[in-house]
Amino acid sequence: MFPSILIVDDEPSILQSLSGLLADEGFEIKTATNGYEGLKIIEEGSPDLVLLDIWMPGIDGIETLKEIKKNYPTIPVIIITGHGTIETAVKAIKLGAYDLIEKPLSIDKVIVTINNALNFRRLEEENRYLRKKTIEKNSITGNSPRTKVLKKQIALVAPTDTWILITGENGTGKELVARTIHQLSSRVDQPLIDVTCAAIPEELIESELFGHEKGAFSGATSKKRGKFELANNGTLFLDEIGDMSLKTQAKILRVLQEQQFQRVGGGRILSVNVRVIAASNKDLEQEIEKGNFREDLYYRLNVIPVEVPSLRERSEDIPLLVATFFAECAKQNRSTKKTMTKEAIELMHAYSWPGNVRELKNLVERLAIMVERDVVDVSDVPPPYHPETMEKTKSFEKQFFLMDDLKDAKGAFEKAFIQRKLLQNKNNISKTAKAIGVKQSYLNKKMKQL
């Protein structure tokens, strides 16, 4: 399909010559002799690009441009004019025109500008698609009441520049929340720089955060930009902020207050504009009482608190999370997407999930790889997620280790192993034999022996 171009000009000679030349280049051409007619054509079927004369009777090019950008912001508009001035060009570009070409028109320049504008639009569409996919990837999965509250909070705070403190247990998805906020913010085209505060050694924290000059210390063989500098105009995510030492907290507080710092070994003051999102799995108010966290830093960060609920508090989301994780595994491993029976899902609901969503994801990944069938059943769920299986396992282990005779122990193990595999394969002997890698005749013989 060829790109479509709308030419809006009140000069018939321009319309005729441009239409013919651009049609020869493979473009589909529509024409209009004034702004009203052009807007009507756009409304009936959006072209891929508009060539717009600036001086026309009635509604002129600038007013037409305003209307196009108001209602169809993604359509690139190239202004053509025989009375070009710097003031007109600046005004047109500010209103969203891609470029301005002066008459008499050079067809080579027109074609180059059109192709550049169409490529630019294509890139913008790709970026919008990728941004949408990124938002989907980072979105919080679930429709439980607690999850809906969290999503609403994210939607409200993301467009602002307000600083945020995210709290929640390990594995609840605090980093996911931070990335979603960044993706929905006005800083999305700028970097999100994350700092895992607990992972940086005390002696390197200043260099990591503020950067250093060449020769600032032993091993500083070149200049290095720190996390604050890298996050300029973007978002700085301070993860596990509660694990940062008091000494580092003091230095961070000063930079956060002033938005200025110096590289280690440098004398020049650098200014930055960063949005700060911090996260902690600790109760920072309790840490303040213990003397482990600065109260002034806490209130500096905690402008808007966002609490991520534990999986226990949003257990209604488990079926959707399981389905999502199975889909991810199937895509990653290029395999059939597995499902889980209602009874197995009930086991998921009964478990306390100390590791939260991260633990559930790990379990689903394990089941996706280890279970050969497409439907995961109760018998496939390992301890401790299956209390009955866990008790049986403990009982078997107790009996197993009380045995003194190797032959008896070997027989007990073989019996328990075959029973479990028969259960998994719904007592189908041929399937069970295939699953454990033996002939059906051998399995029959072994079952009689045991």
C-alpha positions as CSV (number, residue, x, y, z in Angstrom):
1,M,0.0,0.0,0.0
2,F,1.4,3.4,-1.1
3,P,1.5,6.4,1.3
4,S,-1.3,8.9,0.7
5,I,-0.5,12.6,0.6
6,L,-3.0,15.5,0.8
7,I,-1.9,18.7,-1.0
8,V,-3.8,21.8,0.2
9,D,-3.1,24.9,-2.1
10,D,-5.2,27.5,-3.7
11,E,-3.0,27.6,-6.9
12,P,-4.3,25.1,-9.5
13,S,-0.9,25.0,-11.2
14,I,0.8,23.9,-7.9
15,L,-1.8,21.3,-7.3
16,Q,-1.5,19.9,-10.9
17,S,2.3,19.8,-11.1
18,L,2.8,18.5,-7.6
19,S,0.1,15.8,-8.0
20,G,1.6,14.6,-11.2
21,L,5.2,14.5,-9.9
22,L,4.4,12.8,-6.6
23,A,2.0,10.3,-8.3
24,D,5.0,9.3,-10.5
25,E,6.9,8.7,-7.3
26,G,4.3,6.1,-6.2
27,F,2.3,8.2,-3.8
28,E,-1.5,8.3,-3.6
29,I,-2.6,11.9,-4.1
30,K,-5.6,13.9,-2.8
31,T,-6.0,17.6,-3.3
32,A,-7.9,20.5,-1.7
33,T,-8.0,24.2,-2.8
34,N,-8.6,25.6,0.7
35,G,-8.3,24.8,4.4
36,Y,-12.0,23.9,4.9
37,E,-11.9,21.4,2.0
38,G,-8.6,19.9,3.3
39,L,-10.0,19.4,6.8
40,K,-13.1,17.7,5.4
41,I,-10.9,15.3,3.4
42,I,-8.8,14.5,6.5
43,E,-12.0,13.8,8.5
44,E,-13.2,11.4,5.8
45,G,-10.0,9.4,5.7
46,S,-6.7,10.5,7.3
47,P,-3.8,10.8,4.8
48,D,-0.3,9.7,5.8
49,L,1.0,13.3,5.2
50,V,-0.2,16.8,4.4
51,L,1.5,19.4,2.2
52,L,-0.1,22.7,3.3
53,D,0.1,26.1,1.7
54,I,0.3,28.9,4.2
55,W,-1.4,31.7,2.3
56,M,-4.9,30.8,1.3
57,P,-8.3,32.6,1.2
58,G,-10.6,31.9,4.1
59,I,-8.9,29.7,6.7
60,D,-5.2,30.1,6.1
61,G,-2.4,27.6,6.5
62,I,-1.6,28.4,10.1
63,E,-5.2,28.0,11.3
64,T,-5.6,24.8,9.2
65,L,-2.4,23.5,10.8
66,K,-3.8,24.2,14.3
67,E,-6.9,22.2,13.5
68,I,-5.0,19.3,12.1
69,K,-2.7,19.1,15.1
70,K,-5.6,19.5,17.5
71,N,-7.6,16.6,16.0
72,Y,-5.0,14.5,14.2
73,P,-1.7,15.1,16.0
74,T,0.1,12.1,14.4
75,I,-0.2,13.3,10.8
76,P,3.0,15.1,9.7
77,V,2.4,18.4,8.0
78,I,4.9,20.1,5.7
79,I,4.2,23.8,5.1
80,I,4.8,25.2,1.6
81,T,4.9,29.0,1.2
82,G,6.0,31.6,-1.3
83,H,6.3,34.2,1.4
84,G,8.5,32.5,3.9
85,T,9.8,34.5,6.9
86,I,11.7,33.4,9.9
87,E,8.7,34.4,12.1
88,T,6.3,32.3,10.0
89,A,8.6,29.3,10.1
90,V,9.1,29.5,13.8
91,K,5.4,29.8,14.4
92,A,4.6,26.8,12.1
93,I,7.2,24.6,13.7
94,K,6.0,25.5,17.2
95,L,2.5,24.5,16.2
96,G,3.8,21.1,15.1
97,A,4.7,21.4,11.5
98,Y,7.4,18.9,10.5
99,D,9.2,21.3,8.1
100,L,8.7,24.4,5.9
101,I,9.6,24.5,2.1
102,E,9.7,27.8,0.1
103,K,8.3,28.3,-3.4
104,P,9.4,27.9,-6.1
105,L,9.4,24.3,-5.1
106,S,12.4,22.0,-5.8
107,I,10.8,18.6,-6.4
108,D,13.9,16.8,-5.1
109,K,13.7,18.7,-1.9
110,V,10.0,18.0,-1.6
111,I,10.5,14.3,-2.1
112,V,13.4,14.1,0.4
113,T,11.4,16.1,3.0
114,I,8.3,13.9,2.5
115,N,10.3,10.7,2.9
116,N,12.0,12.0,6.0
117,A,8.6,13.0,7.5
118,L,7.1,9.6,6.7
119,N,10.1,7.8,8.2
120,F,9.8,10.0,11.3
121,R,6.1,9.1,11.6
122,R,6.9,5.5,11.3
123,L,9.5,5.7,14.0
124,E,7.0,7.5,16.3
125,E,4.4,4.8,15.7
126,E,7.0,2.1,16.5
127,N,7.9,4.0,19.7
128,R,4.3,4.3,20.7
129,Y,3.9,0.5,20.1
130,L,7.0,-0.3,22.0
131,R,6.0,2.0,24.8
132,K,2.5,0.3,24.9
133,K,4.2,-3.1,25.1
134,T,6.5,-1.9,27.8
135,I,3.6,-0.5,29.8
136,E,1.8,-3.9,29.4
137,K,4.9,-5.8,30.5
138,N,5.3,-3.6,33.6
139,S,1.6,-3.4,34.4
140,I,0.3,-4.9,37.6
141,T,-1.6,-8.1,36.9
142,G,-4.9,-8.6,38.8
143,N,-8.4,-7.3,39.4
144,S,-8.7,-7.8,43.2
145,P,-9.9,-4.8,45.3
146,R,-6.4,-4.2,46.6
147,T,-4.9,-4.4,43.2
148,K,-7.5,-1.9,41.8
149,V,-6.6,0.5,44.6
150,L,-2.9,0.2,43.7
151,K,-3.6,0.8,40.0
152,K,-5.7,3.8,40.7
153,Q,-2.9,5.3,42.9
154,I,-0.3,4.7,40.1
155,A,-2.6,6.4,37.5
156,L,-3.0,9.4,39.8
157,V,0.6,9.9,40.8
158,A,2.4,8.9,37.6
159,P,1.7,12.1,35.5
160,T,3.0,14.3,38.3
161,D,6.6,15.0,39.3
162,T,6.0,14.2,42.9
163,W,8.4,12.0,44.8
164,I,7.1,8.6,45.9
165,L,8.0,6.0,48.6
166,I,6.9,2.5,47.7
167,T,6.6,0.0,50.6
168,G,5.8,-3.7,50.7
169,E,7.2,-7.1,51.4
170,N,9.9,-8.8,49.4
171,G,8.6,-10.2,46.1
172,T,5.5,-8.0,45.9
173,G,6.6,-6.1,42.8
174,K,7.8,-2.7,44.1
175,E,10.3,-2.4,41.2
176,L,7.4,-3.2,38.8
177,V,5.3,-0.4,40.3
178,A,8.3,2.1,40.0
179,R,8.7,1.2,36.3
180,T,5.0,1.5,35.6
181,I,5.0,5.0,37.2
182,H,7.9,6.0,35.0
183,Q,6.3,4.6,31.9
184,L,3.2,6.6,32.5
185,S,5.0,9.8,33.4
186,S,6.0,12.8,31.4
187,R,9.7,11.7,31.8
188,V,9.1,8.4,29.8
189,D,11.5,9.5,27.0
190,Q,14.2,10.0,29.6
191,P,16.1,7.3,31.5
192,L,14.9,5.3,34.5
193,I,18.1,4.7,36.5
194,D,17.8,2.2,39.4
195,V,20.1,2.0,42.4
196,T,20.0,-1.1,44.6
197,C,21.2,0.6,47.8
198,A,22.0,-2.6,49.6
199,A,24.2,-4.0,46.8
200,I,26.7,-1.1,46.7
201,P,29.7,-1.3,49.1
202,E,30.0,1.7,51.5
203,E,33.4,2.7,50.0
204,L,32.0,2.9,46.5
205,I,28.6,4.5,47.2
206,E,29.7,8.1,46.4
207,S,31.4,7.1,43.2
208,E,28.3,5.1,42.1
209,L,25.9,7.9,42.9
210,F,27.8,11.0,42.0
211,G,30.5,9.7,39.7
212,H,34.2,10.5,39.8
213,E,37.0,12.3,37.9
214,K,40.0,10.5,36.5
215,G,42.6,9.9,39.2
216,A,40.2,10.7,42.1
217,F,41.3,7.5,43.8
218,S,43.3,4.4,43.2
219,G,41.7,2.5,40.3
220,A,39.9,5.6,38.9
221,T,41.5,5.4,35.5
222,S,38.9,7.4,33.7
223,K,36.0,9.8,34.4
224,K,32.8,8.2,35.4
225,R,29.2,9.6,35.4
226,G,27.2,8.7,38.5
227,K,23.6,7.5,38.8
228,F,22.3,11.0,39.6
229,E,23.9,12.4,36.4
230,L,22.7,9.5,34.3
231,A,19.1,10.1,35.6
232,N,19.1,13.8,34.7
233,N,15.6,14.8,33.5
234,G,14.5,11.2,34.1
235,T,13.7,9.1,37.2
236,L,16.0,7.8,39.9
237,F,14.8,4.7,41.6
238,L,16.4,4.1,45.0
239,D,15.5,0.5,45.8
240,E,16.0,-1.0,49.3
241,I,16.6,2.6,50.6
242,G,16.2,1.2,54.2
243,D,19.5,-0.7,53.8
244,M,21.5,2.5,53.2
245,S,24.0,3.5,55.9
246,L,23.4,6.7,57.9
247,K,26.5,8.2,56.4
248,T,25.3,7.7,52.9
249,Q,21.8,8.9,53.9
250,A,23.2,12.2,54.9
251,K,25.0,12.7,51.5
252,I,21.9,11.6,49.6
253,L,19.7,14.0,51.6
254,R,21.9,17.0,50.7
255,V,21.8,16.2,47.0
256,L,18.1,15.6,47.0
257,Q,17.5,18.9,48.7
258,E,19.8,20.9,46.4
259,Q,19.7,18.8,43.2
260,Q,23.4,19.6,43.0
261,F,26.5,17.6,43.6
262,Q,30.2,17.2,42.7
263,R,31.9,14.2,41.3
264,V,34.4,12.5,43.6
265,G,37.7,14.3,43.0
266,G,36.0,17.1,41.0
267,G,35.5,20.8,41.8
268,R,32.7,21.6,39.4
269,I,29.1,21.7,40.8
270,L,26.7,19.8,38.6
271,S,22.9,20.5,38.7
272,V,20.3,17.8,37.9
273,N,16.6,17.5,37.6
274,V,15.5,14.1,38.7
275,R,12.3,12.6,40.0
276,V,13.0,10.3,42.9
277,I,11.1,7.0,43.6
278,A,12.3,5.1,46.6
279,A,11.3,1.6,47.8
280,S,11.8,-0.3,51.0
281,N,10.6,-3.7,52.4
282,K,11.3,-2.3,55.9
283,D,9.0,-0.3,58.2
284,L,11.0,3.0,58.0
285,E,9.2,4.6,60.9
286,Q,10.4,1.7,63.1
287,E,13.9,2.1,61.6
288,I,13.8,5.8,62.6
289,E,12.9,4.8,66.2
290,K,15.8,2.3,66.2
291,G,18.1,5.1,64.9
292,N,18.8,3.3,61.6
293,F,17.1,5.8,59.3
294,R,17.1,9.6,59.2
295,E,13.7,11.2,59.9
296,D,14.4,14.2,57.6
297,L,15.3,11.9,54.7
298,Y,12.1,9.8,55.3
299,Y,9.9,12.9,55.1
300,R,11.8,14.1,52.1
301,L,11.1,10.9,50.2
302,N,7.6,10.1,51.6
303,V,5.7,12.8,49.7
304,I,3.2,10.2,48.4
305,P,3.3,6.8,50.0
306,V,2.3,3.8,47.8
307,E,1.9,0.4,49.6
308,V,2.1,-2.7,47.4
309,P,-0.1,-5.5,48.9
310,S,1.2,-8.9,49.6
311,L,-0.1,-11.9,47.6
312,R,-2.1,-13.0,50.7
313,E,-4.0,-9.7,50.6
314,R,-4.8,-10.1,46.8
315,S,-5.3,-13.8,46.6
316,E,-8.1,-13.3,44.1
317,D,-5.4,-12.4,41.6
318,I,-3.8,-15.9,41.8
319,P,-5.6,-17.5,38.8
320,L,-4.9,-14.6,36.5
321,L,-1.2,-14.5,37.7
322,V,-0.8,-18.3,37.1
323,A,-2.3,-17.9,33.6
324,T,0.0,-15.0,32.8
325,F,3.1,-16.7,34.0
326,F,2.2,-19.9,32.1
327,A,1.8,-17.7,28.9
328,E,5.2,-16.1,29.5
329,C,6.9,-19.5,29.9
330,A,5.2,-20.8,26.8
331,K,6.4,-17.8,24.8
332,Q,9.9,-18.0,26.2
333,N,10.3,-21.7,25.7
334,R,8.3,-21.9,22.5
335,S,6.1,-24.5,23.9
336,T,2.4,-25.1,24.5
337,K,0.8,-22.9,27.1
338,K,-0.1,-25.0,30.2
339,T,-3.2,-24.6,32.4
340,M,-3.9,-25.5,36.0
341,T,-6.9,-27.4,37.3
342,K,-9.4,-25.8,39.6
343,E,-8.3,-28.2,42.4
344,A,-4.6,-27.2,41.9
345,I,-5.6,-23.5,42.0
346,E,-7.4,-24.1,45.3
347,L,-4.0,-25.3,46.7
348,M,-2.5,-22.0,45.5
349,H,-5.2,-20.1,47.4
350,A,-4.5,-22.1,50.6
351,Y,-0.8,-21.4,50.7
352,S,0.5,-18.3,52.6
353,W,3.1,-17.2,50.0
354,P,5.9,-15.7,52.1
355,G,7.8,-14.9,48.9
356,N,4.7,-13.3,47.3
357,V,4.4,-12.9,43.5
358,R,8.0,-13.8,42.9
359,E,7.6,-17.1,44.7
360,L,4.4,-17.9,42.7
361,K,6.2,-17.1,39.4
362,N,9.1,-19.4,40.3
363,L,6.7,-22.2,41.1
364,V,4.8,-21.8,37.8
365,E,8.0,-21.7,35.9
366,R,9.1,-25.0,37.6
367,L,5.7,-26.7,36.8
368,A,5.8,-25.4,33.2
369,I,9.2,-27.2,32.7
370,M,8.9,-30.3,34.8
371,V,5.3,-31.3,34.1
372,E,5.0,-33.1,30.8
373,R,1.3,-32.8,30.4
374,D,-0.5,-29.6,29.3
375,V,-2.7,-29.5,32.4
376,V,-1.1,-29.2,35.8
377,D,-3.1,-31.2,38.4
378,V,-3.0,-31.5,42.2
379,S,-0.6,-34.4,42.1
380,D,1.9,-32.3,40.2
381,V,2.1,-29.6,42.9
382,P,5.1,-30.2,45.1
383,P,5.5,-29.6,48.9
384,P,5.1,-27.2,50.6
385,Y,2.4,-26.0,48.3
386,H,0.6,-29.3,48.6
387,P,0.1,-30.0,52.4
388,E,-1.1,-33.6,51.9
389,T,1.9,-34.4,49.6
390,M,4.2,-32.8,52.2
391,E,2.8,-35.0,55.0
392,K,3.2,-38.1,52.9
393,T,6.7,-37.1,52.0
394,K,7.6,-36.6,55.6
395,S,6.1,-39.9,56.6
396,F,7.9,-41.7,53.8
397,E,11.2,-40.1,54.7
398,K,10.7,-41.1,58.3
399,Q,10.1,-44.7,57.3
400,F,12.8,-44.7,54.6
401,F,15.5,-43.6,57.0
402,L,14.4,-46.0,59.7
403,M,15.2,-48.9,57.3
404,D,18.4,-50.8,57.9
405,D,18.4,-53.0,54.9
406,L,19.5,-51.5,51.5
407,K,17.3,-53.8,49.5
408,D,14.2,-52.8,51.6
409,A,15.0,-49.1,51.2
410,K,15.5,-49.5,47.4
411,G,12.1,-51.3,47.1
412,A,10.3,-48.7,49.2
413,F,11.7,-45.9,47.0
414,E,10.8,-47.7,43.8
415,K,7.3,-48.4,45.1
416,A,6.7,-44.7,46.1
417,F,8.2,-43.5,42.8
418,I,6.0,-45.7,40.6
419,Q,2.9,-44.9,42.7
420,R,3.4,-41.2,42.2
421,K,4.0,-41.6,38.4
422,L,0.9,-43.7,38.1
423,L,-1.1,-41.1,39.9
424,Q,0.3,-38.4,37.6
425,N,-0.7,-40.4,34.5
426,K,-4.1,-41.4,35.9
427,N,-3.1,-45.0,36.3
428,N,-2.3,-45.4,32.6
429,I,0.4,-48.0,32.6
430,S,1.7,-47.4,29.0
431,K,1.9,-43.7,29.6
432,T,3.6,-44.2,33.0
433,A,6.2,-46.6,31.4
434,K,6.9,-44.1,28.7
435,A,7.2,-41.2,31.3
436,I,9.8,-43.1,33.4
437,G,11.7,-44.5,30.4
438,V,11.0,-48.2,30.7
439,K,9.1,-50.8,28.7
440,Q,5.5,-51.6,29.7
441,S,6.3,-55.3,30.3
442,Y,9.1,-54.2,32.7
443,L,6.8,-51.9,34.6
444,N,4.1,-54.6,34.9
445,K,6.7,-57.1,36.3
446,K,8.1,-54.5,38.7
447,M,4.5,-53.7,40.0
448,K,3.9,-57.3,40.7
449,Q,7.2,-57.6,42.6
450,L,6.4,-54.6,44.7
